[in-house]
Amino acid sequence: MDFWRFADQDSLGGIIALIPSLARSPAWLVAIAGCLLLAFLVWRTIRALQARLTRAGTAVRDGEARNRAVVDAMLDAHLVVDRRGIVSSFNPAAEEVFGWPAAEIIGQPVSLLINDGGLAARQDWNQRSDWMAAQPRTRRRWVHPRAGRRRDGTLFPLEISISDFSVDGRQLFSCTIRDLSARWDQEARLRRLAAAIECAGDAIAIMGADQRMQYVNAQYERQTGYLRDEVLGQKPGHGGDADEVYAGIRDAVGQGCAWTGRVRSHRRDGSSYDEELTVTPVLDAGGALSAYVAVLRDVTRRIEADLERHRLAEALRHCADSIEIIDAQGRIVYLNAACEASTGQRLDEVRGSRPEALRDFGADAASYEDMLNTVFRGGRAWSGTLKVITADGELREEDTTVSPMRDDRDRITGYIVVKRDAAERRRLEAQARQRDKLHTIGEIAGGIATGIGDPLRAIGERLQRLERAFGGLDALLADLTALAGDSRPVPPATLAGCLQRADADFLRREIRGMLAQSGEGLERVAGIVEAMREIAGTSHGDEKTAADLNRTIRSTVTVATAEWEPVAELHADLDPRLPPVRCVVADISLMLLDLLVTCAGAIAAGNAGGLRGKGIITVGTRHLGDWAEIRIGHTGHGLSPEARRALFDRRVGPENPVLAMAHEVVVQKHGGSITLDTGGAAHHGVVAEFIIRLPLEAGAGSSRTAA
């Protein structure tokens, strides 16, 4: 309070005017002097208090400004809450974190910012004060994954630190809140990266600037055979390559450049393998080398696969068959050399084109459409013969196989087409059939030689005996000639003596018998020769002619006599009403001959297994509507289950050569069927019986099914 502000000029003059009158009294002078001194002291004290209060107010205001500046400059959100949970302070960082402006959130409950369940039901700030007082300051910090609530309602992880303080007797809480979203996202990315590195298919090693191992992943252990504890802190050793390779790696990374190449490494067990290595230097913020990252990939199998693919590619390129590869969209992507030669077009000219660019399939549109439906629309393999017109206008038949290529998910990725000139195939098949015929004839040549040689040998012996008989006859004729030259009559006793000496009755019987037996032998030889002539080829090539099937069977049985006669009796039951069958007689004869030899072999095998005596082979024919049926059975061992199943599979021929010929002749060439009946001893104790059905007319098998 300023004392002098009440003293104006008039009042001061009045007071001074009173002084002389009062000065006459000493007491008044003392009193006045004391008052003046007291007033002066009071004034000085008030002035000092005013200065001190001014300085204190300025310091308080400066402190508040500094504190506010510090709080506002904090990177973490900061707010002050009273015991009722009402926000009284909200810094800019809090505005950024929560999305609320300070003007709107101050005076509002803190539950708008903090998720109710995020602080373990401690939202009663009165109870919090007592609870916090009992907690050490190191425990006044919490982290919760979904405790923060932004203005838009989204929850986020936060770290909150709470401390209490008092102002004018009011207890307040200082809350420092840190948004952990970015840090947790970064930590999650680091964890994912660490998991990816740990689970990577390539081996990964991290080395320090001193080239000592600091980290290796699981693939490194699997690839090298070394455990982590064995390599951490160690320097990587050299593999099978020269030191120059590793010197080049050190030079490259020493200059801050990555190095990539292939090296030869050794596993812990001493085995070597090829490795694709990439070494990358890691620089710190100052550009100094701080670490190396090495990525190692075992490429041994890839190199082997590349080599295998190269071999396969060479095999495809040099294959005699024409090979095309078509992608899933039906475009040409590969032609081998044979295909280029047969079509007269190079791969570069037709790559990406449709297969029709190579050939004209109009000459066989039905087969081509069937192939398209089977392969491209049905996703199945197709085999058949296509008639095509080449670029030169030549009509050609090609045996074609089209197969879809699939990936590991069974999705079609392309098609491979293999083609071969059908004329060449027919020529080879004809040669093969001829070889089969010669082989079959060669197998029974010994039996045929026996069948012809034995009668001829017997005839020779009989002729020798006949020659001796004619010696006696010559003597008789000489005696009779001498008697005829005598003019005298010949007594009957003399004639009787001549006949008795020559044993005329014996000569008559012997000569007649030897001539009859020789005639039978010659007939047998003639029958075998005639049967051989029929088997050798009464048909020309694949020409089908109307044939007497019973006669063909008789001829075949005759030729094979030497094979079956030693081990079996043959019972024939041939249908005399069987009409002619249109077939290739030579092929049917060879097929029947093979089956008879097979039956004889089965019986011989049974005898070797402990059976005694001759077995039985049955041969019969029967007329069944449009079909002629042939049955050939035996009492020996039956076919194996594999061979029996093969007879019923029309897609592939049996592996047994005999059955393969039967399948080809009956099923493929004549459109018939061949089955095996093993139902037991239907008659004569037969254990296995081939049932062959042939269409009476050529082509009937393609439109009817053998019942």
C-alpha positions in Angstrom: 0.0 0.0 0.0 1.5 3.3 -1.0 1.2 5.7 2.0 1.9 8.8 0.1 -0.9 8.5 -2.3 -3.2 10.1 0.3 -0.9 13.1 0.8 -1.8 15.8 -1.7 -0.3 19.3 -1.7 -3.0 21.0 0.3 -3.1 18.5 3.1 0.7 18.4 3.3 0.8 22.2 3.7 -1.8 22.1 6.4 0.2 19.5 8.3 3.3 21.6 8.0 1.4 24.7 9.2 0.5 22.8 12.3 4.0 22.0 13.2 5.1 25.4 14.6 2.1 25.5 16.9 2.7 22.0 18.1 6.5 22.4 18.3 6.1 24.5 21.5 5.2 21.2 23.3 8.1 18.7 23.5 5.8 15.8 23.9 4.1 16.7 20.7 7.4 16.8 18.9 8.4 13.4 20.1 5.1 12.0 19.2 5.2 13.6 15.8 8.8 12.4 15.2 7.8 8.9 16.3 4.8 8.8 14.0 6.9 10.0 11.1 9.5 7.4 11.8 6.9 4.7 12.2 5.2 5.7 8.9 8.5 5.6 7.2 9.3 2.1 8.4 5.9 0.9 7.5 6.3 2.4 4.0 9.7 0.7 3.6 8.3 -2.7 4.7 5.3 -2.4 2.4 7.6 -1.6 -0.5 9.8 -4.6 0.2 6.8 -6.9 0.4 5.4 -5.6 -2.8 8.7 -6.2 -4.6 9.0 -9.7 -3.2 5.4 -10.6 -4.2 6.0 -9.3 -7.6 9.1 -11.4 -8.0 7.3 -14.5 -6.6 4.4 -14.0 -9.0 6.7 -13.6 -11.9 8.6 -16.8 -10.9 5.3 -18.7 -10.6 4.1 -17.6 -13.9 7.5 -18.4 -15.5 7.5 -21.9 -13.9 4.0 -22.5 -15.1 4.9 -21.4 -18.6 8.0 -23.7 -18.5 6.0 -26.6 -17.2 3.3 -26.1 -19.8 5.9 -25.8 -22.5 7.5 -29.0 -21.3 4.2 -30.8 -21.2 3.2 -29.4 -24.6 6.5 -30.4 -26.1 6.3 -34.0 -24.8 6.2 -36.7 -27.5 4.0 -38.8 -25.2 0.4 -38.0 -24.4 0.0 -36.3 -21.0 -3.1 -35.5 -19.1 -4.1 -34.6 -15.6 -7.0 -36.2 -13.9 -8.6 -35.4 -10.5 -10.0 -37.9 -8.0 -13.3 -38.0 -9.8 -11.6 -39.0 -13.1 -12.2 -35.7 -14.8 -9.6 -34.5 -17.2 -8.1 -31.1 -16.3 -5.1 -31.0 -18.6 -4.5 -32.4 -22.1 -1.3 -31.8 -24.1 -1.0 -31.6 -27.9 0.6 -35.1 -28.1 -2.6 -36.4 -26.4 -4.7 -34.6 -29.0 -2.7 -36.3 -31.7 -3.0 -39.7 -30.1 -6.6 -39.7 -29.1 -8.0 -37.4 -31.8 -9.7 -35.1 -29.3 -9.0 -31.4 -29.1 -8.1 -30.2 -25.6 -11.0 -27.8 -25.5 -13.5 -30.6 -25.9 -12.0 -33.2 -23.7 -11.0 -31.0 -20.6 -13.8 -31.4 -18.1 -14.9 -34.8 -19.5 -14.4 -38.2 -17.8 -11.2 -40.0 -18.6 -13.3 -43.1 -19.5 -13.7 -41.5 -23.0 -10.0 -42.1 -23.5 -9.2 -45.2 -21.5 -11.0 -48.5 -22.2 -13.1 -49.5 -19.1 -11.7 -53.0 -19.1 -8.2 -51.9 -19.8 -7.1 -51.0 -16.3 -8.4 -54.0 -14.3 -11.5 -52.3 -13.1 -9.6 -49.5 -11.4 -11.6 -46.7 -12.9 -12.7 -45.4 -9.4 -10.0 -42.7 -9.0 -10.7 -42.3 -5.3 -9.8 -46.0 -4.7 -6.9 -45.6 -7.1 -5.3 -43.0 -4.9 -5.3 -45.3 -1.9 -4.1 -48.2 -4.1 -1.3 -46.2 -5.6 -0.1 -45.0 -2.3 0.6 -48.6 -1.4 2.5 -49.3 -4.7 6.2 -48.6 -5.3 6.7 -46.1 -8.1 8.3 -48.8 -10.2 5.0 -50.6 -10.4 2.9 -47.5 -11.4 3.2 -48.4 -15.1 1.0 -50.7 -17.2 0.9 -52.0 -20.7 -2.4 -53.1 -22.2 -3.0 -54.2 -25.8 -6.5 -52.6 -26.1 -6.8 -50.0 -23.4 -6.6 -46.8 -25.5 -9.8 -45.5 -27.2 -9.6 -42.9 -29.9 -12.3 -40.4 -30.8 -13.4 -42.7 -33.7 -13.9 -45.6 -31.3 -10.8 -47.6 -32.4 -8.8 -49.3 -29.6 -5.0 -49.3 -29.6 -2.3 -50.6 -27.3 -0.8 -48.2 -24.8 1.7 -47.9 -22.0 0.4 -45.6 -19.2 2.4 -44.3 -16.2 0.5 -42.7 -13.3 1.8 -40.5 -10.5 -0.2 -38.5 -7.9 0.4 -35.0 -6.6 -1.5 -32.3 -4.6 -2.3 -28.7 -5.5 -4.1 -26.5 -2.9 -5.2 -29.6 -1.0 -6.6 -31.2 -4.2 -5.2 -34.7 -5.1 -4.5 -34.9 -8.9 -3.0 -37.7 -11.1 -0.4 -37.1 -13.8 -0.9 -39.7 -16.6 1.7 -40.2 -19.2 0.5 -42.3 -22.1 2.5 -43.8 -24.9 0.8 -45.2 -28.1 2.5 -48.5 -28.7 0.8 -49.2 -32.1 3.8 -48.3 -34.3 6.3 -50.0 -32.0 4.2 -53.1 -31.8 3.7 -53.1 -35.5 7.4 -52.8 -36.0 8.1 -55.5 -33.5 5.5 -57.7 -35.2 7.2 -57.1 -38.5 10.6 -57.9 -37.0 9.1 -61.1 -35.5 7.6 -62.0 -38.9 11.0 -61.3 -40.5 12.8 -63.4 -37.9 10.3 -66.2 -38.4 10.6 -65.9 -42.2 14.4 -66.1 -41.9 14.3 -69.0 -39.5 11.8 -70.9 -41.7 13.4 -69.9 -45.0 14.1 -72.6 -47.5 17.6 -71.2 -48.0 20.4 -71.4 -45.4 21.1 -67.9 -44.0 24.1 -66.9 -41.9 24.9 -63.5 -40.3 28.5 -62.7 -39.6 30.0 -59.8 -37.7 32.6 -57.4 -39.1 35.2 -59.9 -37.7 33.7 -62.6 -40.0 32.6 -64.7 -37.0 29.2 -66.3 -37.1 26.5 -64.5 -35.1 23.4 -66.3 -36.4 22.4 -69.3 -38.5 18.9 -70.4 -39.3 17.4 -73.9 -39.2 17.9 -74.6 -42.9 21.6 -73.9 -42.3 21.7 -76.7 -39.8 19.8 -79.1 -42.1 21.9 -78.2 -45.1 25.4 -78.3 -43.6 24.8 -80.8 -40.8 26.4 -78.4 -38.2 24.4 -77.3 -35.1 24.2 -73.6 -34.2 26.3 -74.1 -31.0 29.0 -75.5 -33.2 29.3 -72.6 -35.6 28.4 -69.5 -33.6 31.5 -67.5 -32.9 33.4 -69.4 -35.5 34.7 -68.3 -38.9 33.3 -70.1 -42.0 35.6 -72.6 -43.4 36.5 -73.1 -47.1 34.7 -75.6 -49.2 36.0 -77.6 -52.1 36.8 -74.6 -54.2 40.2 -72.9 -54.6 41.3 -70.1 -52.3 41.0 -67.7 -55.2 37.2 -68.0 -55.1 37.0 -67.0 -51.4 39.5 -64.2 -52.0 37.2 -62.8 -54.7 34.3 -62.9 -52.2 36.3 -61.0 -49.6 37.4 -58.4 -52.1 33.9 -57.8 -53.4 32.2 -57.4 -50.0 35.2 -55.4 -48.7 34.4 -52.8 -51.3 30.8 -52.8 -50.1 29.4 -54.8 -53.1 27.4 -58.0 -52.9 28.9 -61.2 -54.4 26.9 -64.0 -56.0 28.2 -67.2 -57.4 28.4 -71.0 -57.1 30.8 -72.7 -54.7 31.6 -76.3 -53.7 31.0 -76.9 -50.0 31.3 -79.8 -47.6 28.8 -81.0 -45.1 29.7 -82.1 -41.6 29.8 -85.8 -42.7 32.4 -85.0 -45.4 30.1 -85.2 -48.4 30.3 -82.4 -50.9 27.5 -80.5 -52.6 27.1 -77.5 -54.9 26.0 -74.3 -53.3 24.7 -71.0 -54.7 26.1 -68.3 -52.4 25.2 -64.6 -52.1 27.2 -62.5 -49.6 25.9 -59.0 -48.9 27.7 -56.5 -46.7 25.7 -54.5 -44.1 26.9 -50.9 -43.4 26.1 -48.9 -40.3 24.9 -45.3 -40.3 28.4 -44.0 -40.8 29.0 -46.2 -43.8 31.3 -48.6 -42.0 31.1 -52.3 -42.5 29.2 -53.8 -39.5 28.1 -57.3 -40.6 27.7 -59.8 -43.5 24.6 -61.6 -44.6 25.2 -64.9 -46.5 22.4 -66.7 -48.3 23.3 -70.3 -49.2 21.2 -72.5 -51.5 21.9 -76.2 -52.1 21.7 -76.5 -55.9 22.9 -80.0 -56.3 19.5 -81.4 -57.2 18.8 -78.5 -59.4 22.1 -79.1 -61.3 21.2 -82.8 -61.6 17.7 -81.9 -62.7 19.1 -79.5 -65.3 21.3 -82.2 -66.5 18.4 -84.6 -66.6 16.3 -82.1 -68.5 19.1 -81.5 -70.9 19.4 -85.3 -71.5 15.6 -85.5 -72.0 15.7 -82.5 -74.3 18.4 -84.2 -76.4 16.5 -87.4 -76.4 13.4 -85.6 -77.6 15.4 -83.7 -80.2 16.9 -86.9 -81.6 13.8 -89.1 -81.2 12.8 -90.8 -84.5 9.1 -90.1 -83.8 7.6 -86.7 -84.4 7.0 -84.9 -81.1 5.0 -81.8 -80.5 4.3 -80.0 -77.2 1.3 -77.8 -77.0 0.4 -75.5 -74.1 -2.8 -75.4 -72.2 -4.3 -72.9 -74.7 -3.6 -75.2 -77.7 -0.6 -73.3 -79.1 2.6 -75.0 -80.3 5.6 -74.4 -78.1 8.0 -77.2 -79.2 8.8 -79.4 -82.2 11.6 -81.9 -82.3 13.8 -82.4 -85.3 11.8 -85.3 -86.6 8.6 -83.3 -86.5 10.3 -80.4 -88.3 11.6 -82.8 -91.0 8.2 -84.5 -91.5 6.2 -81.2 -91.7 8.9 -79.1 -93.5 8.4 -76.3 -91.0 10.7 -75.0 -88.3 9.6 -74.2 -84.7 10.4 -70.5 -85.1 7.9 -70.3 -88.0 5.0 -72.0 -86.1 5.6 -71.2 -82.5 2.4 -69.9 -80.9 0.3 -71.3 -83.8 -2.5 -73.9 -83.7 -1.6 -77.5 -84.7 -3.6 -77.0 -87.9 -0.7 -74.9 -89.1 1.4 -78.1 -89.5 -1.1 -80.4 -91.2 -4.6 -80.4 -92.8 -6.8 -82.7 -90.8 -9.8 -82.4 -93.2 -9.2 -85.8 -94.7 -10.1 -87.5 -91.3 -12.4 -84.9 -89.6 -14.3 -87.5 -87.6 -11.1 -89.0 -85.9 -9.8 -85.4 -85.4 -13.0 -84.4 -83.7 -12.9 -87.5 -81.5 -9.3 -86.6 -80.5 -10.3 -83.1 -79.6 -13.3 -84.3 -77.5 -11.2 -86.9 -75.7 -8.0 -84.8 -75.0 -8.8 -81.1 -75.0 -12.3 -81.3 -73.7 -12.2 -84.5 -71.7 -8.7 -84.3 -70.4 -7.9 -87.9 -71.2 -5.2 -89.5 -73.4 -6.1 -90.5 -77.0 -4.4 -92.9 -79.3 -5.3 -93.6 -82.9 -4.5 -93.2 -86.6 -5.1 -89.8 -88.2 -5.2 -89.1 -92.0 -3.5 -85.8 -92.7 -2.5 -83.9 -95.8 1.0 -82.5 -95.6 2.2 -79.2 -97.0 3.2 -81.0 -100.2 -0.4 -82.2 -100.7 0.6 -85.8 -99.7 -2.1 -87.9 -97.9 -0.4 -89.6 -95.0 -1.6 -91.8 -92.1 0.0 -91.2 -88.8 -0.3 -93.2 -85.6 -0.9 -90.4 -83.1 -0.9 -90.4 -79.3 -2.0 -87.2 -77.5 -1.5 -87.1 -73.7 -2.3 -84.2 -71.3 0.5 -83.0 -69.0 -0.5 -82.1 -65.4 1.2 -80.3 -62.6 1.3 -81.4 -58.9 -2.3 -80.1 -58.5 -3.6 -82.2 -61.3 -4.1 -79.2 -63.5 -3.5 -79.5 -67.2 -0.5 -77.5 -68.2 -0.1 -78.7 -71.8 -0.2 -81.6 -74.2 2.4 -83.8 -75.8 1.8 -85.3 -79.2 3.8 -88.3 -80.5 3.3 -89.2 -84.1 4.7 -92.0 -86.3 4.2 -92.8 -89.9 1.6 -95.6 -90.0 3.1 -97.1 -93.2 6.3 -97.8 -91.3 4.4 -99.3 -88.5 2.5 -101.6 -90.8 5.8 -102.7 -92.4 7.3 -103.4 -89.0 4.1 -105.3 -87.9 4.3 -107.4 -91.1 7.9 -108.2 -90.3 7.0 -109.0 -86.7 4.1 -111.3 -87.8 6.5 -113.0 -90.2 9.0 -113.5 -87.5 6.2 -114.8 -85.2 5.2 -117.3 -87.9 8.8 -118.4 -88.5 9.3 -118.7 -84.7 6.2 -120.8 -84.4 7.1 -122.9 -87.3 10.6 -123.2 -86.0 9.3 -124.4 -82.6 7.3 -127.2 -84.2 9.8 -127.9 -86.9 11.2 -130.8 -84.9 7.8 -132.3 -84.4 7.0 -131.8 -88.1 10.3 -133.5 -89.0 9.4 -136.4 -86.7 5.9 -136.6 -88.2 7.3 -136.8 -91.7 10.5 -138.6 -91.0 9.0 -141.5 -89.0 6.7 -142.5 -91.8 9.4 -142.1 -94.5 11.8 -144.1 -92.4 9.2 -146.9 -92.0 8.6 -146.8 -95.7 12.3 -147.1 -96.3 12.5 -150.1 -94.0 9.5 -151.7 -95.8 11.1 -151.1 -99.1 14.3 -152.9 -97.9 12.1 -155.8 -96.8 10.3 -155.7 -100.1 13.6 -155.8 -101.9 14.5 -159.0 -99.9 11.1 -160.4 -100.7 11.7 -159.7 -104.4 14.9 -161.7 -104.1 12.9 -164.8 -103.3 10.5 -163.8 -106.0 13.4 -163.6 -108.5 14.5 -167.1 -107.6 11.0 -168.4 -108.1 10.7 -166.7 -111.4 14.2 -168.1 -112.5 13.0 -171.6 -111.6 9.7 -171.1 -113.5 11.6 -169.7 -116.5 13.9 -172.7 -116.5 10.9 -175.1 -116.4 9.2 -173.1 -119.2 12.2 -173.6 -121.4 11.9 -177.4 -121.1 9.7 -178.9 -123.8 8.7 -181.7 -121.5 5.6 -181.3 -119.4 6.2 -180.1 -115.9 5.0 -182.3 -113.2 2.8 -180.7 -110.6 5.2 -181.9 -107.9 8.0 -179.9 -109.5 5.9 -176.7 -109.5 4.9 -177.3 -105.9 8.5 -177.7 -105.0 9.5 -174.4 -106.6 6.7 -172.6 -104.8 7.6 -174.2 -101.5 11.3 -173.2 -101.9 10.3 -169.6 -102.7 7.7 -169.5 -99.8 5.2 -168.0 -102.3 2.5 -167.6 -99.6 4.8 -165.6 -97.4 5.9 -163.4 -100.3 2.3 -162.7 -101.2 1.3 -161.7 -97.7 4.6 -159.7 -97.1 4.5 -157.7 -100.3 0.8 -156.9 -99.9 1.2 -155.8 -96.3 4.3 -153.7 -97.0 2.6 -151.9 -99.9 -0.4 -151.1 -97.7 1.7 -149.8 -94.9 3.8 -147.7 -97.2 0.6 -146.2 -98.7 -0.6 -145.3 -95.2 2.8 -143.6 -94.4 2.7 -141.7 -97.7 -0.8 -140.5 -97.0 0.3 -139.3 -93.5 3.2 -137.4 -95.0 1.0 -135.9 -97.7 -1.5 -134.8 -95.0 1.2 -133.1 -93.0 2.6 -131.4 -96.1 -0.9 -130.3 -97.1 -1.5 -128.9 -93.6 1.8 -127.1 -93.6 0.9 -125.6 -97.0 -2.3 -124.2 -95.6 -0.7 -122.9 -92.5 2.2 -121.3 -94.4 -0.2 -119.1 -96.2 -3.4 -119.8 -98.0 -4.1 -116.1 -97.6 -2.1 -113.3 -99.1 -1.0 -110.8 -96.5 -4.0 -109.6 -94.4 -6.6 -110.5 -97.0 -9.6 -112.2 -95.4 -11.2 -115.0 -97.3 -14.1 -117.3 -96.5 -12.6 -120.4 -94.9 -13.7 -123.8 -93.6 -12.8 -123.4 -90.0 -13.2 -127.1 -89.3 -10.7 -127.9 -92.0 -8.3 -125.3 -90.7 -8.5 -126.9 -87.3 -7.9 -130.4 -88.6 -4.8 -129.2 -90.5 -3.5 -127.4 -87.4 -4.1 -130.5 -85.3 -2.2 -132.6 -87.9 0.8 -130.3 -87.9 0.9 -130.2 -84.1 0.6 -133.9 -83.7 4.2 -134.4 -82.7 3.7 -131.8 -79.9 0.5 -133.1 -78.3 0.5 -136.8 -79.1 3.3 -137.8 -76.6 1.4 -136.3 -73.7 -2.3 -136.2 -74.5 -5.2 -137.6 -76.3 -7.1 -135.2 -78.6 -10.9 -135.3 -78.6 -12.4 -133.3 -81.4 -16.0 -132.1 -81.6 -16.4 -130.1 -84.7 -19.8 -128.7 -85.8 -20.5 -130.0 -89.3 -23.0 -127.2 -89.8 -20.5 -124.4 -89.1 -20.7 -122.0 -92.1 -17.5 -120.5 -93.7 -15.8 -117.8 -91.6 -14.3 -114.8 -93.3 -10.8 -114.6 -91.8 -7.0 -114.6 -92.4 -6.5 -118.3 -92.5 -2.8 -118.3 -91.9 -3.1 -116.1 -88.8 -5.9 -118.2 -87.4 -3.9 -121.4 -88.0 -0.8 -120.0 -86.3 -2.9 -118.8 -83.3 -4.6 -122.2 -82.9 -1.2 -123.9 -83.3 0.2 -121.8 -80.5 -2.7 -122.6 -78.2 -2.4 -126.4 -78.9 1.3 -126.2 -78.0 0.4 -124.2 -74.9 -2.1 -126.9 -73.8 0.4 -129.7 -74.5 3.0 -127.8 -72.4 0.5 -127.4 -69.5 -0.2 -131.1 -69.5 3.5 -131.9 -69.6 4.0 -129.5 -66.7 1.3 -131.3 -64.8 2.9 -134.7 -65.5 6.2 -133.3 -64.2 4.3 -132.2 -61.0 3.3 -135.8 -60.2 0.5 -136.7 -62.6 0.6 -140.0 -64.4 -0.6 -141.0 -67.8 -1.7 -138.9 -70.8 -3.9 -135.9 -70.5 -6.7 -134.8 -72.7 -6.9 -131.9 -75.1 -10.4 -131.0 -76.4 -11.1 -129.1 -79.6 -14.6 -128.1 -80.6 -16.5 -125.7 -82.8 -20.0 -124.3 -82.6 -22.2 -122.0 -84.6 -23.7 -119.1 -82.5 -25.7 -116.8 -84.6 -23.3 -114.4 -86.4 -20.4 -115.9 -84.5 -18.2 -119.0 -84.8 -17.0 -120.4 -81.5 -13.8 -122.4 -81.0 -13.1 -124.1 -77.7 -9.7 -125.5 -76.9 -9.3 -127.0 -73.4 -6.9 -129.2 -71.5 -6.5 -131.1 -68.2 -3.1 -129.6 -67.3 -2.3 -126.5 -65.3 -4.3 -123.3 -65.9 -3.0 -119.8 -66.7 -1.7 -117.5 -64.0 -4.1 -114.9 -62.7 -2.1 -112.1 -64.4 -2.4 -113.8 -67.8 -6.0 -114.5 -67.2 -6.8 -110.8 -66.4 -4.8 -109.7 -69.5 -7.1 -111.7 -71.7 -10.1 -109.6 -70.6 -8.3 -106.3 -71.0 -8.8 -105.1 -74.5 -6.7 -102.0 -74.0 -3.4 -103.8 -73.6 -2.2 -107.2 -74.9 -1.0 -109.9 -72.5 2.7 -110.2 -71.8 2.8 -113.9 -72.7 3.9 -114.0 -76.4 1.4 -116.8 -77.2 -1.5 -114.9 -75.6 -0.3 -111.7 -77.2 -0.6 -113.3 -80.6 -4.0 -114.7 -79.8 -5.2 -111.3 -78.5 -3.9 -109.5 -81.6 -5.3 -112.0 -84.1 -8.7 -112.5 -82.5 -9.5 -109.1 -80.9 -7.6 -106.5 -82.9 -7.5 -108.1 -86.4 -10.8 -110.0 -86.5 -12.9 -108.0 -84.0 -13.6 -111.2 -82.0 -13.1 -112.1 -78.3 -11.0 -114.5 -76.4 -11.7 -115.6 -72.8 -10.7 -118.3 -70.4 -13.1 -120.6 -68.7 -11.7 -122.1 -65.5 -15.1 -123.3 -64.1 -13.9 -126.8 -63.4 -14.2 -130.3 -65.1 -17.2 -129.6 -67.3 -16.2 -132.6 -69.4 -13.3 -134.9 -69.7 -11.8 -133.3 -66.6 -10.9 -130.1 -68.4 -9.5 -127.5 -66.0 -9.0 -124.6 -68.4 -10.6 -123.9 -71.7 -9.9 -121.0 -74.2 -13.2 -119.7 -75.7 -12.6 -117.9 -79.0 -15.4 -116.2 -80.9 -15.0 -114.9 -84.4 -17.5 -113.0 -86.5 -18.7 -114.9 -89.6 -18.4 -111.9 -91.8 -15.5 -109.4 -91.8 -16.3 -106.3 -89.9 -19.1 -107.8 -87.9 -17.1 -107.6 -84.7 -17.0 -103.8 -84.9 -20.8 -103.5 -84.7 -21.6 -106.4 -82.5 -20.4 -107.8 -79.2 -19.4 -111.4 -78.8 -21.9 -112.8 -76.2 
